Amino acid sequence: MTQARASMMPNLQILRFVAAALVLISHVQHEALKGKALDISQYHPWDFIYFAGGVDIFFVISGFIMYAIASGDFGRAGASPRFVLRRIVRIVPPYWLFTTAMVAAAVIFSGHVTHSALDLKHVLASYLFLPYENPYGRAYPVLMLGWTLNYEFYFYMVFGAALLLRKPLGLTLLFGVIGGSGLLGMAGLVDAMPLRYWSNPIVLEFLLGILLAMARERGVRLSAAGCWGLIALGAGGMLLMQQLGIASHYWNFRVLWMGLPALLICAGVVLSRDNQQPVNRLRRQLVLLGDASYSIYLSHPFALNAVAVAWPATGITDPWMYVAVATLASLLAGVAVHLLIEKPLTAVLNRRLNARLDAHKPGQARAAI
């Protein structure tokens, strides 16, 4: 990774934390509504912004990072399998761990787990990132929030195929497949699974991230004021779409009402002329939370369930106190999973992968993930 990319990563990691926090706040407020030991008679969840829009920010970031780390690899021998293997090492082990935990919970605590019915084909499809209708007729994996990972994996596979070709042809393939499927979905022209799933227009947000990375690659930079202006416009757009009642409706056009605000926010983060920010304790903690964002995302349903089970013993009925404690517990659990499981496991697998790649391609530089 070049020095310019490395200096940009802390800002992106902080944005990843913001995206994960938005999703977490959305879920924890929903869980508070189900709290049997809580007094929700006067409880009104915050709904001034579409908190689930954190997913859209994640998708734009993903498109940006994938192009940033692989823009010079199109058509290079071995680039495609290396890219795919590194993506597998990065996302599969933690996802399989929590998918297995969800399967175990559905079996052991079936009376206390929502949607505990299991189907073998559905379970296998969940491990393979393939969209498949669950026993309740919905195309969610066993770990329901893994629906986003199914789109990520689809994007990675298409991107990996594009790397087999020289850059002009590879980008044509990438934009043709992802863009074509998204536009077909936007027009409502695809009904059959799994094509219907992969044609969700939300996949166009990966392309928005790639376009942003291309702009940065070509030297587009903005002043600090311009960057903050873009971030404000993006956040304002998220707020406006919610207040107008557009967010959470018109799903075929989500890339417009949430993807574009997400793009503006991401652009404000990555197009700064000077990405060197002062290092202080708060910034280090925010970067750590960004590093742990994947673990926070995967583990927070389990943390929320643990808090919900233990909460009646506190005797506290204030739902906002529950929201605060459950949010903090989810963040701490996510950081613990990142430091104790995700980070060391990924390091071990990367070392093994690098050794194997070096054995086949001695002397070849490795791209950082």
C-alpha positions as MATLAB code, in Angstrom:
seq = 'MTQARASMMPNLQILRFVAAALVLISHVQHEALKGKALDISQYHPWDFIYFAGGVDIFFVISGFIMYAIASGDFGRAGASPRFVLRRIVRIVPPYWLFTTAMVAAAVIFSGHVTHSALDLKHVLASYLFLPYENPYGRAYPVLMLGWTLNYEFYFYMVFGAALLLRKPLGLTLLFGVIGGSGLLGMAGLVDAMPLRYWSNPIVLEFLLGILLAMARERGVRLSAAGCWGLIALGAGGMLLMQQLGIASHYWNFRVLWMGLPALLICAGVVLSRDNQQPVNRLRRQLVLLGDASYSIYLSHPFALNAVAVAWPATGITDPWMYVAVATLASLLAGVAVHLLIEKPLTAVLNRRLNARLDAHKPGQARAAI';
ca = [
       0.000    0.000    0.000;
       1.389    3.413   -0.908;
       2.104    6.072    1.703;
      -0.849    8.144    0.450;
      -3.205    5.220    0.897;
      -1.758    4.394    4.314;
      -2.246    7.961    5.553;
      -5.862    7.868    4.371;
      -6.735    4.609    6.126;
      -7.195    5.979    9.687;
      -9.890    8.350    8.435;
     -11.599    5.505    6.601;
     -11.402    3.303    9.674;
     -13.078    5.990   11.747;
     -15.798    6.228    9.101;
     -16.203    2.452    9.271;
     -16.844    2.806   12.990;
     -19.431    5.519   12.315;
     -21.172    3.192    9.853;
     -21.134    0.288   12.336;
     -22.407    2.581   15.105;
     -25.343    3.693   12.951;
     -26.365    0.076   12.354;
     -25.894   -0.763   16.038;
     -28.043    2.169   17.181;
     -30.764    1.081   14.781;
     -30.767   -2.456   16.162;
     -30.439   -1.626   19.859;
     -33.371    0.803   19.727;
     -35.474   -1.886   18.070;
     -34.477   -4.392   20.761;
     -35.532   -1.948   23.478;
     -39.068   -2.053   22.098;
     -39.126   -5.797   22.857;
     -37.774   -5.467   26.388;
     -40.338   -7.086   28.687;
     -38.721   -5.545   31.770;
     -38.716   -2.030   30.321;
     -41.302    0.707   30.602;
     -41.737    1.712   26.967;
     -44.961    3.663   27.441;
     -43.076    6.930   26.859;
     -40.267    5.497   24.764;
     -39.900    6.829   21.237;
     -36.788    5.639   19.383;
     -34.738    8.230   17.569;
     -35.865    8.257   13.961;
     -34.563   11.615   12.757;
     -32.129    9.795   10.464;
     -32.115    6.448    8.694;
     -29.615    4.653   10.922;
     -29.531    1.572    8.682;
     -27.816    3.836    6.151;
     -24.596    2.730    7.819;
     -24.780   -0.271    5.487;
     -24.721    2.031    2.465;
     -21.625    3.777    3.812;
     -20.003    0.359    4.249;
     -20.729   -0.566    0.630;
     -19.299    2.662   -0.777;
     -16.187    2.228    1.396;
     -15.838   -1.368    0.191;
     -15.917   -0.344   -3.464;
     -13.405    2.406   -2.773;
     -10.934    0.183   -0.910;
     -11.104   -2.733   -3.347;
     -10.225   -0.491   -6.266;
      -7.589    1.402   -4.263;
      -5.693   -1.769   -3.350;
      -6.070   -3.530   -6.706;
      -6.158   -0.813   -9.374;
      -2.696   -1.791  -10.582;
      -3.374   -5.535  -10.643;
      -5.707   -5.828  -13.621;
      -4.353   -8.381  -16.064;
      -1.395   -9.367  -13.871;
      -0.674  -13.082  -13.565;
      -2.082  -14.515  -10.354;
      -3.761  -11.253   -9.294;
      -7.277  -12.649   -9.406;
      -6.778  -15.703   -7.149;
      -4.644  -13.632   -4.760;
      -7.381  -11.033   -4.470;
     -10.087  -13.632   -3.849;
      -7.993  -15.570   -1.333;
      -7.209  -12.411    0.625;
     -10.879  -11.482    0.709;
     -11.733  -14.973    1.947;
      -9.110  -14.748    4.695;
     -10.463  -11.361    5.703;
     -14.196  -12.022    5.912;
     -14.854  -15.759    6.074;
     -13.410  -16.963    9.433;
     -15.233  -14.429   11.672;
     -18.434  -14.846    9.679;
     -18.325  -18.623    9.890;
     -17.624  -18.383   13.613;
     -20.737  -16.326   14.305;
     -22.844  -18.266   11.824;
     -21.896  -21.440   13.706;
     -22.747  -19.715   16.974;
     -26.161  -18.802   15.592;
     -26.776  -22.376   14.418;
     -25.823  -23.644   17.873;
     -28.090  -21.091   19.555;
     -30.988  -22.069   17.302;
     -30.526  -25.711   18.308;
     -29.775  -25.302   22.007;
     -32.015  -22.332   22.808;
     -34.707  -22.822   20.179;
     -37.431  -21.597   22.513;
     -35.638  -18.293   23.097;
     -34.334  -17.533   19.593;
     -36.438  -15.732   17.010;
     -36.504  -17.608   13.685;
     -34.875  -20.725   15.151;
     -36.090  -23.146   12.448;
     -33.194  -24.565   10.428;
     -32.961  -26.129    6.993;
     -29.772  -27.914    5.891;
     -29.687  -26.340    2.422;
     -30.257  -22.915    3.915;
     -27.463  -23.441    6.458;
     -25.020  -24.575    3.745;
     -25.982  -21.632    1.542;
     -25.341  -19.308    4.486;
     -21.793  -20.592    4.873;
     -21.213  -20.209    1.120;
     -22.601  -16.647    0.914;
     -25.325  -17.792   -1.450;
     -28.778  -16.199   -1.211;
     -31.344  -18.828   -0.288;
     -34.787  -18.486    1.223;
     -34.915  -19.477    4.872;
     -37.729  -21.623    6.345;
     -39.745  -18.407    6.796;
     -39.634  -17.519    3.099;
     -37.091  -14.692    3.402;
     -33.708  -14.539    1.671;
     -31.720  -14.026    4.862;
     -28.796  -16.236    5.943;
     -28.788  -17.981    9.322;
     -27.013  -14.956   10.796;
     -29.564  -12.499    9.463;
     -27.295   -9.477    9.272;
     -25.102  -11.570    6.973;
     -27.336  -10.410    4.116;
     -24.797   -7.633    3.573;
     -21.950  -10.161    3.394;
     -23.765  -11.993    0.614;
     -23.594   -8.788   -1.452;
     -19.969   -8.195   -0.472;
     -18.982  -11.687   -1.576;
     -20.836  -11.264   -4.875;
     -18.912   -8.039   -5.445;
     -15.602   -9.712   -4.586;
     -16.212  -12.556   -7.037;
     -17.042  -10.198   -9.893;
     -14.070   -7.986   -9.006;
     -11.819  -11.051   -8.923;
     -13.030  -12.084  -12.375;
     -12.390   -8.562  -13.669;
      -8.776   -8.768  -12.510;
      -8.213  -11.582  -15.034;
      -8.442   -8.970  -17.760;
      -6.463   -5.888  -18.665;
      -7.767   -2.795  -16.960;
     -10.076   -1.369  -19.665;
     -11.721   -4.733  -20.273;
     -11.754   -5.598  -16.588;
     -13.524   -2.393  -15.631;
     -15.962   -2.897  -18.495;
     -16.775   -6.348  -17.125;
     -17.031   -5.064  -13.554;
     -19.328   -2.160  -14.375;
     -21.245   -4.221  -16.904;
     -22.070   -7.059  -14.513;
     -22.608   -5.075  -11.303;
     -24.152   -2.088  -13.042;
     -26.290   -4.204  -15.345;
     -27.638   -6.371  -12.542;
     -28.366   -3.324  -10.386;
     -30.204   -1.521  -13.157;
     -32.244   -4.635  -13.982;
     -33.212   -4.848  -10.331;
     -34.092   -1.158  -10.243;
     -36.427   -1.730  -13.159;
     -37.931   -4.781  -11.440;
     -37.071   -7.086  -14.348;
     -35.559   -9.986  -12.367;
     -37.733  -12.387  -10.369;
     -35.821  -15.662  -10.079;
     -33.509  -16.364   -7.151;
     -30.580  -15.952   -6.749;
     -30.420  -13.428   -9.611;
     -33.166  -11.383   -7.984;
     -31.033  -11.062   -4.871;
     -27.848  -10.092   -6.710;
     -29.831   -7.575   -8.777;
     -30.767   -5.481   -5.771;
     -29.836   -1.917   -6.821;
     -27.888   -1.557   -3.574;
     -24.991   -3.268   -5.419;
     -24.569   -0.048   -7.416;
     -23.105    1.500   -4.263;
     -19.955   -0.588   -4.771;
     -19.538    1.148   -8.118;
     -19.987    4.541   -6.484;
     -17.046    3.674   -4.251;
     -14.960    2.641   -7.268;
     -15.749    5.913   -9.052;
     -14.665    7.788   -5.934;
     -11.395    5.829   -5.850;
     -10.834    6.628   -9.516;
     -11.337   10.324   -8.814;
      -8.790   10.200   -6.023;
      -6.376    8.208   -8.177;
      -6.540   10.970  -10.773;
      -5.576   13.560   -8.207;
      -8.926   15.054   -7.236;
      -8.480   16.793   -3.880;
     -10.538   19.260   -1.892;
      -9.811   21.757    0.843;
     -10.727   20.952    4.417;
     -13.755   23.230    4.081;
     -14.828   21.449    0.907;
     -14.513   18.049    2.558;
     -16.504   19.087    5.605;
     -19.075   20.566    3.248;
     -19.481   17.222    1.476;
     -19.823   15.405    4.789;
     -22.459   17.915    5.905;
     -24.333   17.541    2.608;
     -24.276   13.759    2.904;
     -25.451   13.746    6.505;
     -28.062   16.351    5.666;
     -29.223   14.199    2.766;
     -29.642   11.198    5.070;
     -31.638   13.338    7.468;
     -33.748   14.879    4.708;
     -34.597   11.535    3.115;
     -35.842   10.302    6.484;
     -37.842   13.425    7.260;
     -39.493   13.374    3.834;
     -40.525    9.736    4.354;
     -38.424    8.540    1.422;
     -35.940    6.494    3.442;
     -37.141    2.942    4.157;
     -39.458    3.203    1.139;
     -38.831    3.034   -2.607;
     -36.360    0.190   -2.090;
     -35.529   -0.102   -5.790;
     -34.084    3.400   -5.595;
     -32.098    3.053   -2.369;
     -28.884    3.791   -4.245;
     -30.312    7.269   -4.904;
     -31.854    8.164   -1.560;
     -29.120    6.611    0.602;
     -26.240    5.616   -1.686;
     -25.639    9.164   -2.911;
     -25.547   10.675    0.619;
     -23.163    7.867    1.598;
     -20.977    8.742   -1.394;
     -20.831   12.398   -0.341;
     -19.796   11.457    3.192;
     -17.102    9.074    1.937;
     -15.841   11.673   -0.541;
     -15.490   14.176    2.259;
     -13.308   11.708    4.133;
     -10.983   10.541    1.337;
     -10.544   13.604   -0.895;
      -8.777   15.775    1.650;
      -5.535   17.361    0.467;
      -3.932   16.556    3.800;
      -4.849   13.262    5.429;
      -2.194   13.609    8.127;
      -4.209   14.149   11.290;
      -2.801   14.804   14.773;
      -2.461   11.620   16.794;
      -4.174   11.712   20.179;
      -5.872    9.264   22.508;
      -9.379    9.905   21.174;
      -8.283    9.403   17.582;
      -6.454    6.183   18.469;
      -9.572    4.854   20.181;
     -11.755    5.772   17.219;
      -9.358    4.034   14.846;
      -9.425    0.956   17.082;
     -13.217    0.966   16.956;
     -12.978    1.249   13.183;
     -10.557   -1.676   13.059;
     -13.082   -3.619   15.144;
     -16.095   -2.546   13.055;
     -16.447   -5.950   11.354;
     -16.389   -7.745   14.710;
     -18.808   -5.196   16.172;
     -21.159   -5.798   13.259;
     -21.043   -9.588   13.542;
     -21.095   -9.899   17.325;
     -23.571   -7.244   18.393;
     -26.714   -9.435   18.075;
     -25.170  -11.808   20.619;
     -24.154   -8.961   22.916;
     -27.644   -7.481   22.715;
     -29.215  -10.840   23.558;
     -26.893  -11.259   26.543;
     -27.833   -7.819   27.875;
     -31.534   -8.535   27.306;
     -31.310  -11.773   29.306;
     -29.412  -10.168   32.182;
     -31.305   -6.877   32.272;
     -34.366   -7.891   34.363;
     -32.022   -8.608   37.283;
     -31.039   -4.922   37.393;
     -34.590   -3.801   38.155;
     -34.078   -0.776   35.866;
     -37.060   -0.068   33.610;
     -35.735    3.022   31.811;
     -35.408    2.019   28.110;
     -32.814    4.717   27.406;
     -30.576    3.348   30.148;
     -30.947   -0.040   28.489;
     -30.036    1.461   25.105;
     -26.919    3.094   26.560;
     -25.718   -0.015   28.399;
     -26.507   -2.368   25.500;
     -24.685   -0.104   23.059;
     -21.602    0.096   25.274;
     -21.657   -3.663   25.878;
     -21.869   -4.304   22.133;
     -18.909   -2.029   21.420;
     -16.792   -3.608   24.153;
     -17.715   -7.114   23.008;
     -16.857   -6.233   19.421;
     -13.454   -4.835   20.369;
     -12.751   -7.924   22.480;
     -13.660  -10.231   19.595;
     -11.470   -8.188   17.270;
      -8.424   -8.226   19.560;
      -8.754  -11.781   20.854;
     -10.125  -13.645   17.827;
     -10.393  -11.748   14.551;
      -7.003  -10.021   14.546;
      -4.809  -12.962   15.625;
      -6.732  -15.437   13.470;
      -6.452  -13.213   10.401;
      -2.732  -12.704   11.086;
      -2.108  -16.461   11.239;
      -4.057  -17.123    8.051;
      -2.331  -14.263    6.251;
       1.088  -15.597    7.213;
       0.180  -19.009    5.844;
      -1.284  -17.511    2.693;
       1.752  -15.284    2.173;
       4.087  -18.255    2.622;
       2.157  -20.216    0.025;
       2.084  -17.304   -2.400;
       5.815  -16.730   -1.908;
       6.484  -20.390   -2.608;
       4.749  -20.084   -5.978;
       5.844  -16.543   -6.819;
       9.193  -15.884   -5.132;
      10.134  -12.250   -4.828;
       6.701  -10.910   -5.793;
       5.475   -8.016   -3.654;
       2.366   -8.614   -1.638;
      -0.526   -6.183   -1.509;
      -1.734   -5.229    1.952;
      -5.314   -5.911    2.808;
];
